[in-house]
Amino acid sequence: MPVLQIVYRSLAREGFDEPEMLDILRVSQARNQRDRISGLLIHRAPVFVQLLEGPPDAVLALYERIARDPRHHGVEVVLRQEAAQAAMPTWAMGYLSATAGDCAGPEDAFVFDYAQARSLCEALPPAIGAPFLEVLGVSA
């Protein structure tokens, strides 16, 4: 069954902090696992870039909820495509932020440092990896 992949960018609202993000991430990982959605989220203040992938109806419903969330603004889809399989099929949601390591606990699976995230993004299909690498400051 094909999956829908959406990559979007947005800007965090002023005052958005890392503990708040990790709380959102923990809830999202459980919901995404239930809905068979996987992906990756990178936050390099103030920019978010996120890949959502999974069953088309579930991904569209999640994206619509995310787009209405007041914790960010300027939501812009940079890629929308169908694929034969997910790029990250076992990840409820991977996450990178420059300060995530300062707040993450042992329960926070898939929280990456810069070097791990860069390596991961460079291994993604170019259409998916490019927006992430741009936010990380890596020339394509």
Protein Blocks (a to p, Z undefined) as FASTA:
>chain_A
ZZddddddddddehiafklmmmmmmmmmmmmmmnopacddddddfbdcdddeddfklmmm
mmmmmmmpmkbghiacfbdcddfbdfblmbnbacddfklmmmpcfklghiacfklmmmmm
mmpcfklmmmmmmmnopaZZ
